[in-house]
Amino acid sequence: MIIRYSIEAFDRAIVIREVISWGFTILYVLGFIRISNILNDGSKSKEASG
């Protein structure tokens, strides 16, 4: 890849990979926060009704 497309293309691929990695990391964190909030809301409603 380096010989055919030069170093700039290789650097660009690394940057794209890092951006995608950070994007998935943010999605995972937001998912965990959402699930945590759903579980906490469910336990609060059970305590209030029970």
PDBQT receptor file of N, H, CA, C and O in Angstrom, charges set to zero:
ATOM      1  N   MET A   1       0.829  -1.190   0.000  1.00  0.00    +0.000 N 
ATOM      2  CA  MET A   1       0.000   0.000   0.000  1.00  0.00    +0.000 C 
ATOM      3  C   MET A   1       0.875   1.256   0.000  1.00  0.00    +0.000 C 
ATOM      4  O   MET A   1       0.568   2.227  -0.691  1.00  0.00    +0.000 OA
ATOM      5  N   ILE A   2       1.954   1.236   0.768  1.00  0.00    +0.000 N 
ATOM      6  H   ILE A   2       2.203   0.447   1.330  1.00  0.00    +0.000 HD
ATOM      7  CA  ILE A   2       2.811   2.421   0.849  1.00  0.00    +0.000 C 
ATOM      8  C   ILE A   2       3.475   2.697  -0.499  1.00  0.00    +0.000 C 
ATOM      9  O   ILE A   2       3.536   3.848  -0.932  1.00  0.00    +0.000 OA
ATOM     10  N   ILE A   3       3.971   1.658  -1.165  1.00  0.00    +0.000 N 
ATOM     11  H   ILE A   3       3.921   0.723  -0.814  1.00  0.00    +0.000 HD
ATOM     12  CA  ILE A   3       4.661   1.858  -2.440  1.00  0.00    +0.000 C 
ATOM     13  C   ILE A   3       3.696   2.372  -3.499  1.00  0.00    +0.000 C 
ATOM     14  O   ILE A   3       4.051   3.256  -4.279  1.00  0.00    +0.000 OA
ATOM     15  N   ARG A   4       2.496   1.837  -3.537  1.00  0.00    +0.000 N 
ATOM     16  H   ARG A   4       2.208   1.119  -2.904  1.00  0.00    +0.000 HD
ATOM     17  CA  ARG A   4       1.547   2.220  -4.589  1.00  0.00    +0.000 C 
ATOM     18  C   ARG A   4       0.921   3.588  -4.340  1.00  0.00    +0.000 C 
ATOM     19  O   ARG A   4       0.786   4.374  -5.278  1.00  0.00    +0.000 OA
ATOM     20  N   TYR A   5       0.541   3.890  -3.115  1.00  0.00    +0.000 N 
ATOM     21  H   TYR A   5       0.651   3.252  -2.353  1.00  0.00    +0.000 HD
ATOM     22  CA  TYR A   5      -0.218   5.117  -2.838  1.00  0.00    +0.000 C 
ATOM     23  C   TYR A   5       0.571   6.178  -2.072  1.00  0.00    +0.000 C 
ATOM     24  O   TYR A   5       0.052   7.275  -1.864  1.00  0.00    +0.000 OA
ATOM     25  N   SER A   6       1.749   5.908  -1.664  1.00  0.00    +0.000 N 
ATOM     26  H   SER A   6       2.171   5.017  -1.834  1.00  0.00    +0.000 HD
ATOM     27  CA  SER A   6       2.643   6.803  -0.926  1.00  0.00    +0.000 C 
ATOM     28  C   SER A   6       2.267   6.871   0.552  1.00  0.00    +0.000 C 
ATOM     29  O   SER A   6       1.269   6.300   0.991  1.00  0.00    +0.000 OA
ATOM     30  N   ILE A   7       3.081   7.571   1.281  1.00  0.00    +0.000 N 
ATOM     31  H   ILE A   7       3.892   8.035   0.924  1.00  0.00    +0.000 HD
ATOM     32  CA  ILE A   7       2.903   7.670   2.730  1.00  0.00    +0.000 C 
ATOM     33  C   ILE A   7       1.623   8.421   3.092  1.00  0.00    +0.000 C 
ATOM     34  O   ILE A   7       0.985   8.093   4.092  1.00  0.00    +0.000 OA
ATOM     35  N   GLU A   8       1.236   9.419   2.301  1.00  0.00    +0.000 N 
ATOM     36  H   GLU A   8       1.754   9.686   1.489  1.00  0.00    +0.000 HD
ATOM     37  CA  GLU A   8       0.054  10.218   2.623  1.00  0.00    +0.000 C 
ATOM     38  C   GLU A   8      -1.201   9.354   2.698  1.00  0.00    +0.000 C 
ATOM     39  O   GLU A   8      -2.037   9.550   3.580  1.00  0.00    +0.000 OA
ATOM     40  N   ALA A   9      -1.338   8.406   1.786  1.00  0.00    +0.000 N 
ATOM     41  H   ALA A   9      -0.659   8.247   1.069  1.00  0.00    +0.000 HD
ATOM     42  CA  ALA A   9      -2.506   7.525   1.805  1.00  0.00    +0.000 C 
ATOM     43  C   ALA A   9      -2.479   6.635   3.045  1.00  0.00    +0.000 C 
ATOM     44  O   ALA A   9      -3.517   6.369   3.649  1.00  0.00    +0.000 OA
ATOM     45  N   PHE A  10      -1.296   6.183   3.414  1.00  0.00    +0.000 N 
ATOM     46  H   PHE A  10      -0.452   6.399   2.923  1.00  0.00    +0.000 HD
ATOM     47  CA  PHE A  10      -1.171   5.341   4.600  1.00  0.00    +0.000 C 
ATOM     48  C   PHE A  10      -1.523   6.134   5.852  1.00  0.00    +0.000 C 
ATOM     49  O   PHE A  10      -2.220   5.630   6.732  1.00  0.00    +0.000 OA
ATOM     50  N   ASP A  11      -1.043   7.380   5.937  1.00  0.00    +0.000 N 
ATOM     51  H   ASP A  11      -0.477   7.791   5.222  1.00  0.00    +0.000 HD
ATOM     52  CA  ASP A  11      -1.391   8.244   7.065  1.00  0.00    +0.000 C 
ATOM     53  C   ASP A  11      -2.886   8.505   7.107  1.00  0.00    +0.000 C 
ATOM     54  O   ASP A  11      -3.492   8.508   8.178  1.00  0.00    +0.000 OA
ATOM     55  N   ARG A  12      -3.477   8.723   5.946  1.00  0.00    +0.000 N 
ATOM     56  H   ARG A  12      -2.985   8.720   5.076  1.00  0.00    +0.000 HD
ATOM     57  CA  ARG A  12      -4.925   8.974   5.885  1.00  0.00    +0.000 C 
ATOM     58  C   ARG A  12      -5.700   7.753   6.377  1.00  0.00    +0.000 C 
ATOM     59  O   ARG A  12      -6.699   7.893   7.084  1.00  0.00    +0.000 OA
ATOM     60  N   ALA A  13      -5.246   6.566   6.009  1.00  0.00    +0.000 N 
ATOM     61  H   ALA A  13      -4.435   6.452   5.435  1.00  0.00    +0.000 HD
ATOM     62  CA  ALA A  13      -5.916   5.345   6.464  1.00  0.00    +0.000 C 
ATOM     63  C   ALA A  13      -5.835   5.216   7.983  1.00  0.00    +0.000 C 
ATOM     64  O   ALA A  13      -6.792   4.784   8.624  1.00  0.00    +0.000 OA
ATOM     65  N   ILE A  14      -4.701   5.587   8.551  1.00  0.00    +0.000 N 
ATOM     66  H   ILE A  14      -3.923   5.937   8.030  1.00  0.00    +0.000 HD
ATOM     67  CA  ILE A  14      -4.556   5.530  10.008  1.00  0.00    +0.000 C 
ATOM     68  C   ILE A  14      -5.519   6.511  10.666  1.00  0.00    +0.000 C 
ATOM     69  O   ILE A  14      -6.155   6.175  11.665  1.00  0.00    +0.000 OA
ATOM     70  N   VAL A  15      -5.631   7.711  10.124  1.00  0.00    +0.000 N 
ATOM     71  H   VAL A  15      -5.113   7.984   9.313  1.00  0.00    +0.000 HD
ATOM     72  CA  VAL A  15      -6.536   8.711  10.686  1.00  0.00    +0.000 C 
ATOM     73  C   VAL A  15      -7.980   8.237  10.586  1.00  0.00    +0.000 C 
ATOM     74  O   VAL A  15      -8.744   8.372  11.541  1.00  0.00    +0.000 OA
ATOM     75  N   ILE A  16      -8.356   7.688   9.445  1.00  0.00    +0.000 N 
ATOM     76  H   ILE A  16      -7.735   7.579   8.669  1.00  0.00    +0.000 HD
ATOM     77  CA  ILE A  16      -9.728   7.193   9.268  1.00  0.00    +0.000 C 
ATOM     78  C   ILE A  16     -10.014   6.073  10.265  1.00  0.00    +0.000 C 
ATOM     79  O   ILE A  16     -11.092   6.023  10.857  1.00  0.00    +0.000 OA
ATOM     80  N   ARG A  17      -9.050   5.181  10.446  1.00  0.00    +0.000 N 
ATOM     81  H   ARG A  17      -8.175   5.222   9.965  1.00  0.00    +0.000 HD
ATOM     82  CA  ARG A  17      -9.236   4.088  11.406  1.00  0.00    +0.000 C 
ATOM     83  C   ARG A  17      -9.418   4.624  12.822  1.00  0.00    +0.000 C 
ATOM     84  O   ARG A  17     -10.259   4.124  13.569  1.00  0.00    +0.000 OA
ATOM     85  N   GLU A  18      -8.648   5.626  13.192  1.00  0.00    +0.000 N 
ATOM     86  H   GLU A  18      -7.965   6.033  12.585  1.00  0.00    +0.000 HD
ATOM     87  CA  GLU A  18      -8.770   6.217  14.524  1.00  0.00    +0.000 C 
ATOM     88  C   GLU A  18     -10.117   6.908  14.711  1.00  0.00    +0.000 C 
ATOM     89  O   GLU A  18     -10.730   6.792  15.772  1.00  0.00    +0.000 OA
ATOM     90  N   VAL A  19     -10.581   7.623  13.692  1.00  0.00    +0.000 N 
ATOM     91  H   VAL A  19     -10.083   7.717  12.830  1.00  0.00    +0.000 HD
ATOM     92  CA  VAL A  19     -11.875   8.305  13.779  1.00  0.00    +0.000 C 
ATOM     93  C   VAL A  19     -12.999   7.290  13.947  1.00  0.00    +0.000 C 
ATOM     94  O   VAL A  19     -13.898   7.485  14.765  1.00  0.00    +0.000 OA
ATOM     95  N   ILE A  20     -12.951   6.220  13.184  1.00  0.00    +0.000 N 
ATOM     96  H   ILE A  20     -12.221   6.062  12.520  1.00  0.00    +0.000 HD
ATOM     97  CA  ILE A  20     -13.975   5.176  13.305  1.00  0.00    +0.000 C 
ATOM     98  C   ILE A  20     -13.914   4.539  14.695  1.00  0.00    +0.000 C 
ATOM     99  O   ILE A  20     -14.948   4.263  15.303  1.00  0.00    +0.000 OA
ATOM    100  N   SER A  21     -12.710   4.309  15.186  1.00  0.00    +0.000 N 
ATOM    101  H   SER A  21     -11.870   4.533  14.692  1.00  0.00    +0.000 HD
ATOM    102  CA  SER A  21     -12.551   3.727  16.518  1.00  0.00    +0.000 C 
ATOM    103  C   SER A  21     -13.149   4.627  17.588  1.00  0.00    +0.000 C 
ATOM    104  O   SER A  21     -13.865   4.150  18.469  1.00  0.00    +0.000 OA
ATOM    105  N   TRP A  22     -12.862   5.924  17.522  1.00  0.00    +0.000 N 
ATOM    106  H   TRP A  22     -12.280   6.311  16.807  1.00  0.00    +0.000 HD
ATOM    107  CA  TRP A  22     -13.428   6.863  18.494  1.00  0.00    +0.000 C 
ATOM    108  C   TRP A  22     -14.942   6.935  18.364  1.00  0.00    +0.000 C 
ATOM    109  O   TRP A  22     -15.642   7.050  19.370  1.00  0.00    +0.000 OA
ATOM    110  N   GLY A  23     -15.456   6.870  17.138  1.00  0.00    +0.000 N 
ATOM    111  H   GLY A  23     -14.887   6.778  16.321  1.00  0.00    +0.000 HD
ATOM    112  CA  GLY A  23     -16.906   6.894  16.932  1.00  0.00    +0.000 C 
ATOM    113  C   GLY A  23     -17.589   5.720  17.612  1.00  0.00    +0.000 C 
ATOM    114  O   GLY A  23     -18.601   5.890  18.292  1.00  0.00    +0.000 OA
ATOM    115  N   PHE A  24     -17.032   4.522  17.427  1.00  0.00    +0.000 N 
ATOM    116  H   PHE A  24     -16.209   4.384  16.874  1.00  0.00    +0.000 HD
ATOM    117  CA  PHE A  24     -17.613   3.350  18.076  1.00  0.00    +0.000 C 
ATOM    118  C   PHE A  24     -17.487   3.434  19.594  1.00  0.00    +0.000 C 
ATOM    119  O   PHE A  24     -18.395   3.019  20.314  1.00  0.00    +0.000 OA
ATOM    120  N   THR A  25     -16.381   3.963  20.080  1.00  0.00    +0.000 N 
ATOM    121  H   THR A  25     -15.644   4.301  19.495  1.00  0.00    +0.000 HD
ATOM    122  CA  THR A  25     -16.206   4.113  21.525  1.00  0.00    +0.000 C 
ATOM    123  C   THR A  25     -17.279   5.019  22.111  1.00  0.00    +0.000 C 
ATOM    124  O   THR A  25     -17.850   4.713  23.158  1.00  0.00    +0.000 OA
ATOM    125  N   ILE A  26     -17.553   6.130  21.441  1.00  0.00    +0.000 N 
ATOM    126  H   ILE A  26     -17.089   6.379  20.591  1.00  0.00    +0.000 HD
ATOM    127  CA  ILE A  26     -18.595   7.053  21.905  1.00  0.00    +0.000 C 
ATOM    128  C   ILE A  26     -19.957   6.376  21.881  1.00  0.00    +0.000 C 
ATOM    129  O   ILE A  26     -20.744   6.538  22.813  1.00  0.00    +0.000 OA
ATOM    130  N   LEU A  27     -20.246   5.616  20.822  1.00  0.00    +0.000 N 
ATOM    131  H   LEU A  27     -19.606   5.484  20.065  1.00  0.00    +0.000 HD
ATOM    132  CA  LEU A  27     -21.527   4.905  20.755  1.00  0.00    +0.000 C 
ATOM    133  C   LEU A  27     -21.663   3.900  21.898  1.00  0.00    +0.000 C 
ATOM    134  O   LEU A  27     -22.730   3.792  22.502  1.00  0.00    +0.000 OA
ATOM    135  N   TYR A  28     -20.593   3.166  22.196  1.00  0.00    +0.000 N 
ATOM    136  H   TYR A  28     -19.727   3.254  21.705  1.00  0.00    +0.000 HD
ATOM    137  CA  TYR A  28     -20.643   2.194  23.290  1.00  0.00    +0.000 C 
ATOM    138  C   TYR A  28     -20.903   2.874  24.626  1.00  0.00    +0.000 C 
ATOM    139  O   TYR A  28     -21.721   2.402  25.415  1.00  0.00    +0.000 OA
ATOM    140  N   VAL A  29     -20.215   3.977  24.883  1.00  0.00    +0.000 N 
ATOM    141  H   VAL A  29     -19.550   4.361  24.242  1.00  0.00    +0.000 HD
ATOM    142  CA  VAL A  29     -20.393   4.687  26.151  1.00  0.00    +0.000 C 
ATOM    143  C   VAL A  29     -21.815   5.212  26.268  1.00  0.00    +0.000 C 
ATOM    144  O   VAL A  29     -22.441   5.081  27.320  1.00  0.00    +0.000 OA
ATOM    145  N   LEU A  30     -22.330   5.808  25.192  1.00  0.00    +0.000 N 
ATOM    146  H   LEU A  30     -21.821   5.914  24.338  1.00  0.00    +0.000 HD
ATOM    147  CA  LEU A  30     -23.707   6.307  25.223  1.00  0.00    +0.000 C 
ATOM    148  C   LEU A  30     -24.703   5.170  25.424  1.00  0.00    +0.000 C 
ATOM    149  O   LEU A  30     -25.706   5.339  26.117  1.00  0.00    +0.000 OA
ATOM    150  N   GLY A  31     -24.434   4.018  24.825  1.00  0.00    +0.000 N 
ATOM    151  H   GLY A  31     -23.619   3.881  24.262  1.00  0.00    +0.000 HD
ATOM    152  CA  GLY A  31     -25.299   2.860  25.017  1.00  0.00    +0.000 C 
ATOM    153  C   GLY A  31     -25.314   2.385  26.458  1.00  0.00    +0.000 C 
ATOM    154  O   GLY A  31     -26.375   2.087  27.006  1.00  0.00    +0.000 OA
ATOM    155  N   PHE A  32     -24.139   2.314  27.076  1.00  0.00    +0.000 N 
ATOM    156  H   PHE A  32     -23.277   2.557  26.630  1.00  0.00    +0.000 HD
ATOM    157  CA  PHE A  32     -24.074   1.909  28.481  1.00  0.00    +0.000 C 
ATOM    158  C   PHE A  32     -24.796   2.904  29.378  1.00  0.00    +0.000 C 
ATOM    159  O   PHE A  32     -25.485   2.505  30.317  1.00  0.00    +0.000 OA
ATOM    160  N   ILE A  33     -24.645   4.195  29.100  1.00  0.00    +0.000 N 
ATOM    161  H   ILE A  33     -24.086   4.519  28.338  1.00  0.00    +0.000 HD
ATOM    162  CA  ILE A  33     -25.340   5.207  29.899  1.00  0.00    +0.000 C 
ATOM    163  C   ILE A  33     -26.842   5.060  29.744  1.00  0.00    +0.000 C 
ATOM    164  O   ILE A  33     -27.579   5.144  30.726  1.00  0.00    +0.000 OA
ATOM    165  N   ARG A  34     -27.303   4.840  28.516  1.00  0.00    +0.000 N 
ATOM    166  H   ARG A  34     -26.704   4.771  27.718  1.00  0.00    +0.000 HD
ATOM    167  CA  ARG A  34     -28.745   4.692  28.273  1.00  0.00    +0.000 C 
ATOM    168  C   ARG A  34     -29.297   3.461  28.990  1.00  0.00    +0.000 C 
ATOM    169  O   ARG A  34     -30.348   3.533  29.627  1.00  0.00    +0.000 OA
ATOM    170  N   ILE A  35     -28.598   2.345  28.888  1.00  0.00    +0.000 N 
ATOM    171  H   ILE A  35     -27.744   2.287  28.371  1.00  0.00    +0.000 HD
ATOM    172  CA  ILE A  35     -29.051   1.123  29.553  1.00  0.00    +0.000 C 
ATOM    173  C   ILE A  35     -29.064   1.316  31.064  1.00  0.00    +0.000 C 
ATOM    174  O   ILE A  35     -29.987   0.864  31.742  1.00  0.00    +0.000 OA
ATOM    175  N   SER A  36     -28.049   1.982  31.590  1.00  0.00    +0.000 N 
ATOM    176  H   SER A  36     -27.299   2.350  31.039  1.00  0.00    +0.000 HD
ATOM    177  CA  SER A  36     -28.000   2.251  33.027  1.00  0.00    +0.000 C 
ATOM    178  C   SER A  36     -29.186   3.096  33.464  1.00  0.00    +0.000 C 
ATOM    179  O   SER A  36     -29.797   2.821  34.496  1.00  0.00    +0.000 OA
ATOM    180  N   ASN A  37     -29.516   4.120  32.690  1.00  0.00    +0.000 N 
ATOM    181  H   ASN A  37     -29.020   4.343  31.852  1.00  0.00    +0.000 HD
ATOM    182  CA  ASN A  37     -30.662   4.964  33.025  1.00  0.00    +0.000 C 
ATOM    183  C   ASN A  37     -31.968   4.185  32.957  1.00  0.00    +0.000 C 
ATOM    184  O   ASN A  37     -32.841   4.375  33.804  1.00  0.00    +0.000 OA
ATOM    185  N   ILE A  38     -32.118   3.316  31.970  1.00  0.00    +0.000 N 
ATOM    186  H   ILE A  38     -31.409   3.161  31.282  1.00  0.00    +0.000 HD
ATOM    187  CA  ILE A  38     -33.335   2.507  31.849  1.00  0.00    +0.000 C 
ATOM    188  C   ILE A  38     -33.466   1.577  33.054  1.00  0.00    +0.000 C 
ATOM    189  O   ILE A  38     -34.551   1.440  33.620  1.00  0.00    +0.000 OA
ATOM    190  N   LEU A  39     -32.356   0.936  33.448  1.00  0.00    +0.000 N 
ATOM    191  H   LEU A  39     -31.475   1.048  32.989  1.00  0.00    +0.000 HD
ATOM    192  CA  LEU A  39     -32.406   0.033  34.598  1.00  0.00    +0.000 C 
ATOM    193  C   LEU A  39     -32.704   0.788  35.883  1.00  0.00    +0.000 C 
ATOM    194  O   LEU A  39     -33.473   0.307  36.715  1.00  0.00    +0.000 OA
ATOM    195  N   ASN A  40     -32.115   1.951  36.058  1.00  0.00    +0.000 N 
ATOM    196  H   ASN A  40     -31.490   2.342  35.382  1.00  0.00    +0.000 HD
ATOM    197  CA  ASN A  40     -32.377   2.741  37.265  1.00  0.00    +0.000 C 
ATOM    198  C   ASN A  40     -33.821   3.222  37.309  1.00  0.00    +0.000 C 
ATOM    199  O   ASN A  40     -34.435   3.213  38.376  1.00  0.00    +0.000 OA
ATOM    200  N   ASP A  41     -34.375   3.640  36.180  1.00  0.00    +0.000 N 
ATOM    201  H   ASP A  41     -33.876   3.647  35.314  1.00  0.00    +0.000 HD
ATOM    202  CA  ASP A  41     -35.774   4.072  36.145  1.00  0.00    +0.000 C 
ATOM    203  C   ASP A  41     -36.707   2.905  36.448  1.00  0.00    +0.000 C 
ATOM    204  O   ASP A  41     -37.721   3.084  37.122  1.00  0.00    +0.000 OA
ATOM    205  N   GLY A  42     -36.378   1.723  35.962  1.00  0.00    +0.000 N 
ATOM    206  H   GLY A  42     -35.554   1.578  35.414  1.00  0.00    +0.000 HD
ATOM    207  CA  GLY A  42     -37.201   0.548  36.229  1.00  0.00    +0.000 C 
ATOM    208  C   GLY A  42     -37.190   0.169  37.693  1.00  0.00    +0.000 C 
ATOM    209  O   GLY A  42     -38.229  -0.201  38.241  1.00  0.00    +0.000 OA
ATOM    210  N   SER A  43     -36.046   0.254  38.335  1.00  0.00    +0.000 N 
ATOM    211  H   SER A  43     -35.203   0.555  37.890  1.00  0.00    +0.000 HD
ATOM    212  CA  SER A  43     -35.981  -0.099  39.757  1.00  0.00    +0.000 C 
ATOM    213  C   SER A  43     -36.675   0.953  40.613  1.00  0.00    +0.000 C 
ATOM    214  O   SER A  43     -37.247   0.615  41.650  1.00  0.00    +0.000 OA
ATOM    215  N   LYS A  44     -36.639   2.210  40.207  1.00  0.00    +0.000 N 
ATOM    216  H   LYS A  44     -36.174   2.484  39.365  1.00  0.00    +0.000 HD
ATOM    217  CA  LYS A  44     -37.331   3.260  40.961  1.00  0.00    +0.000 C 
ATOM    218  C   LYS A  44     -38.844   3.092  40.871  1.00  0.00    +0.000 C 
ATOM    219  O   LYS A  44     -39.550   3.306  41.856  1.00  0.00    +0.000 OA
ATOM    220  N   SER A  45     -39.348   2.713  39.697  1.00  0.00    +0.000 N 
ATOM    221  H   SER A  45     -38.775   2.539  38.896  1.00  0.00    +0.000 HD
ATOM    222  CA  SER A  45     -40.796   2.547  39.555  1.00  0.00    +0.000 C 
ATOM    223  C   SER A  45     -41.281   1.330  40.346  1.00  0.00    +0.000 C 
ATOM    224  O   SER A  45     -42.403   1.337  40.853  1.00  0.00    +0.000 OA
ATOM    225  N   LYS A  46     -40.455   0.287  40.459  1.00  0.00    +0.000 N 
ATOM    226  H   LYS A  46     -39.544   0.281  40.046  1.00  0.00    +0.000 HD
ATOM    227  CA  LYS A  46     -40.831  -0.876  41.261  1.00  0.00    +0.000 C 
ATOM    228  C   LYS A  46     -40.875  -0.518  42.743  1.00  0.00    +0.000 C 
ATOM    229  O   LYS A  46     -41.755  -0.980  43.469  1.00  0.00    +0.000 OA
ATOM    230  N   GLU A  47     -39.926   0.304  43.195  1.00  0.00    +0.000 N 
ATOM    231  H   GLU A  47     -39.211   0.679  42.605  1.00  0.00    +0.000 HD
ATOM    232  CA  GLU A  47     -39.910   0.716  44.600  1.00  0.00    +0.000 C 
ATOM    233  C   GLU A  47     -41.116   1.582  44.927  1.00  0.00    +0.000 C 
ATOM    234  O   GLU A  47     -41.683   1.467  46.014  1.00  0.00    +0.000 OA
ATOM    235  N   ALA A  48     -41.512   2.439  44.012  1.00  0.00    +0.000 N 
ATOM    236  H   ALA A  48     -41.051   2.533  43.129  1.00  0.00    +0.000 HD
ATOM    237  CA  ALA A  48     -42.642   3.338  44.251  1.00  0.00    +0.000 C 
ATOM    238  C   ALA A  48     -43.958   2.568  44.278  1.00  0.00    +0.000 C 
ATOM    239  O   ALA A  48     -44.854   2.899  45.054  1.00  0.00    +0.000 OA
ATOM    240  N   SER A  49     -44.081   1.541  43.434  1.00  0.00    +0.000 N 
ATOM    241  H   SER A  49     -43.353   1.273  42.803  1.00  0.00    +0.000 HD
ATOM    242  CA  SER A  49     -45.345   0.809  43.371  1.00  0.00    +0.000 C 
ATOM    243  C   SER A  49     -45.401  -0.331  44.387  1.00  0.00    +0.000 C 
ATOM    244  O   SER A  49     -46.488  -0.796  44.730  1.00  0.00    +0.000 OA
ATOM    245  N   GLY A  50     -44.251  -0.784  44.867  1.00  0.00    +0.000 N 
ATOM    246  H   GLY A  50     -43.368  -0.406  44.588  1.00  0.00    +0.000 HD
ATOM    247  CA  GLY A  50     -44.224  -1.967  45.714  1.00  0.00    +0.000 C 
ATOM    248  C   GLY A  50     -44.131  -1.652  47.137  1.00  0.00    +0.000 C 
ATOM    249  O   GLY A  50     -44.100  -2.559  47.969  1.00  0.00    +0.000 OA
TER     250      GLY A  50
